[in-house]
Amino acid sequence: MTISNALIKTAMAMGFLLMALNAHAEETKTKVRLFGVFSPDRENDLRKITDEWTDIKLESIDFKHAEGVFVFDADKLFPKAKPEQIITNLDNKLRTESNQTFGIKPLSTVAKDKLVRIEIGVVGLDCKACSFAAYNIVAGVDGVEQATCSFKDGLITALIDPAKTQKAVLEDTLKKRNVTLKQDQVTK
């Protein structure tokens, strides 16, 4: 190979590298709160949906904090969207494709060290649908920043903003929706 051929090949390789870098230059990484990830197995359910997407990649999931990082080209995907509309658009896509069982929200504005972890014992069937229903009730209360639910373990956990809600409010909300709490269980 002559020096000119080597230079041409090097220039071409550098050109391809620059094209590859430019192709990813417009990518946006967005960290969000995840709705619907109430148990570890739900991470796999979420990945099954997002793995089919060609234009958005779910880069990571933090189950402990119910957060995820999505990577996408915002200009290509949502060309006329304002920055504050991007999360709404991603949420709509995820809710639609998951039959409303997953969603996203902006990250919490409350510092993690200000949140209080509460636990509520529950009784019920050991199924994902029952767990999702109870999770949905708790996650919908203003002031709940993150929640998990497992009827198998008989436990709902929530990280709450104590300035907005309390454990008693969550318990009352669950009772009104016919979820049996452990302390309310009648022994026979």
KEFI-214957 format. One record per residue (C-alpha): z, y, x; residue number from 1. Coordinates in steps of 0.25 Angstrom, whole numbers, plus 5000, padded with zeros to 4 digits. Layout:
BEGIN
SITE    pz    py    px  seq
SITE     Z     Y     X  NUM
...
This chain:
BEGIN
SITE    pz    py    px  seq
SITE  5000  5000  5000    1
SITE  4996  5014  5005    2
SITE  5006  5025  5006    3
SITE  4998  5033  4995    4
SITE  4999  5020  4986    5
SITE  5014  5019  4988    6
SITE  5015  5034  4985    7
SITE  5007  5033  4972    8
SITE  5016  5021  4968    9
SITE  5029  5028  4971   10
SITE  5024  5041  4964   11
SITE  5020  5032  4952   12
SITE  5034  5025  4952   13
SITE  5041  5039  4953   14
SITE  5032  5043  4941   15
SITE  5036  5031  4933   16
SITE  5051  5034  4936   17
SITE  5049  5048  4932   18
SITE  5043  5044  4919   19
SITE  5054  5034  4917   20
SITE  5064  5045  4920   21
SITE  5057  5055  4911   22
SITE  5057  5045  4899   23
SITE  5072  5044  4900   24
SITE  5074  5059  4903   25
SITE  5075  5062  4888   26
SITE  5085  5051  4884   27
SITE  5098  5056  4878   28
SITE  5111  5048  4879   29
SITE  5119  5051  4867   30
SITE  5134  5045  4866   31
SITE  5138  5044  4851   32
SITE  5149  5038  4843   33
SITE  5145  5024  4837   34
SITE  5148  5021  4822   35
SITE  5148  5007  4818   36
SITE  5153  5001  4832   37
SITE  5166  4996  4826   38
SITE  5167  4983  4834   39
SITE  5161  4978  4847   40
SITE  5151  4969  4840   41
SITE  5145  4981  4834   42
SITE  5140  4986  4847   43
SITE  5130  4974  4847   44
SITE  5126  4978  4833   45
SITE  5123  4992  4837   46
SITE  5115  4988  4849   47
SITE  5107  4978  4841   48
SITE  5102  4991  4833   49
SITE  5100  5000  4845   50
SITE  5094  4990  4854   51
SITE  5082  4990  4845   52
SITE  5080  5005  4846   53
SITE  5069  5009  4856   54
SITE  5072  5024  4856   55
SITE  5087  5024  4857   56
SITE  5096  5016  4867   57
SITE  5111  5013  4864   58
SITE  5116  5014  4878   59
SITE  5130  5011  4877   60
SITE  5141  5008  4867   61
SITE  5156  5011  4869   62
SITE  5163  5003  4858   63
SITE  5177  5008  4862   64
SITE  5173  5022  4858   65
SITE  5162  5019  4848   66
SITE  5151  5027  4856   67
SITE  5137  5024  4861   68
SITE  5127  5030  4870   69
SITE  5112  5031  4864   70
SITE  5100  5034  4873   71
SITE  5088  5040  4867   72
SITE  5077  5051  4869   73
SITE  5082  5061  4859   74
SITE  5069  5070  4859   75
SITE  5061  5057  4856   76
SITE  5070  5051  4846   77
SITE  5075  5064  4838   78
SITE  5064  5074  4843   79
SITE  5069  5085  4833   80
SITE  5084  5082  4833   81
SITE  5094  5092  4837   82
SITE  5104  5086  4847   83
SITE  5115  5085  4836   84
SITE  5105  5077  4827   85
SITE  5103  5066  4837   86
SITE  5116  5059  4835   87
SITE  5113  5060  4820   88
SITE  5099  5054  4822   89
SITE  5104  5043  4830   90
SITE  5115  5040  4820   91
SITE  5105  5039  4809   92
SITE  5096  5029  4817   93
SITE  5108  5020  4820   94
SITE  5113  5021  4806   95
SITE  5100  5017  4800   96
SITE  5097  5006  4809   97
SITE  5111  5000  4808   98
SITE  5111  5001  4793   99
SITE  5122  5011  4794  100
SITE  5132  5002  4803  101
SITE  5130  5011  4815  102
SITE  5130  5026  4818  103
SITE  5133  5036  4828  104
SITE  5141  5049  4829  105
SITE  5143  5060  4839  106
SITE  5154  5057  4849  107
SITE  5168  5060  4845  108
SITE  5172  5074  4848  109
SITE  5187  5070  4848  110
SITE  5192  5066  4862  111
SITE  5195  5051  4863  112
SITE  5209  5053  4868  113
SITE  5212  5061  4855  114
SITE  5207  5049  4846  115
SITE  5218  5040  4840  116
SITE  5215  5025  4839  117
SITE  5220  5018  4827  118
SITE  5220  5004  4822  119
SITE  5220  4999  4808  120
SITE  5222  4984  4804  121
SITE  5212  4979  4794  122
SITE  5210  4966  4786  123
SITE  5196  4961  4782  124
SITE  5185  4952  4784  125
SITE  5180  4949  4798  126
SITE  5166  4955  4797  127
SITE  5158  4966  4803  128
SITE  5155  4972  4790  129
SITE  5169  4974  4786  130
SITE  5173  4979  4799  131
SITE  5161  4989  4798  132
SITE  5166  4994  4784  133
SITE  5180  4996  4789  134
SITE  5175  5003  4802  135
SITE  5166  5012  4793  136
SITE  5177  5016  4785  137
SITE  5186  5020  4797  138
SITE  5174  5026  4805  139
SITE  5171  5035  4793  140
SITE  5184  5042  4793  141
SITE  5184  5056  4799  142
SITE  5191  5056  4813  143
SITE  5188  5041  4816  144
SITE  5180  5042  4829  145
SITE  5179  5027  4832  146
SITE  5183  5014  4824  147
SITE  5182  4999  4826  148
SITE  5185  4989  4816  149
SITE  5187  4974  4816  150
SITE  5191  4965  4804  151
SITE  5192  4954  4814  152
SITE  5203  4961  4822  153
SITE  5208  4968  4809  154
SITE  5207  4981  4815  155
SITE  5201  4995  4814  156
SITE  5202  5004  4825  157
SITE  5199  5019  4825  158
SITE  5199  5031  4835  159
SITE  5203  5043  4826  160
SITE  5204  5058  4828  161
SITE  5218  5060  4823  162
SITE  5215  5074  4819  163
SITE  5205  5068  4808  164
SITE  5211  5055  4804  165
SITE  5223  5045  4804  166
SITE  5225  5030  4803  167
SITE  5230  5032  4789  168
SITE  5217  5038  4785  169
SITE  5209  5027  4790  170
SITE  5218  5016  4784  171
SITE  5217  5023  4770  172
SITE  5202  5024  4772  173
SITE  5201  5009  4775  174
SITE  5210  5006  4763  175
SITE  5202  5014  4753  176
SITE  5190  5006  4758  177
SITE  5197  4993  4755  178
SITE  5200  4989  4770  179
SITE  5212  4981  4771  180
SITE  5222  4986  4781  181
SITE  5231  4976  4788  182
SITE  5244  4983  4783  183
SITE  5238  4982  4769  184
SITE  5235  4967  4770  185
SITE  5243  4959  4760  186
SITE  5248  4946  4765  187
SITE  5248  4934  4755  188
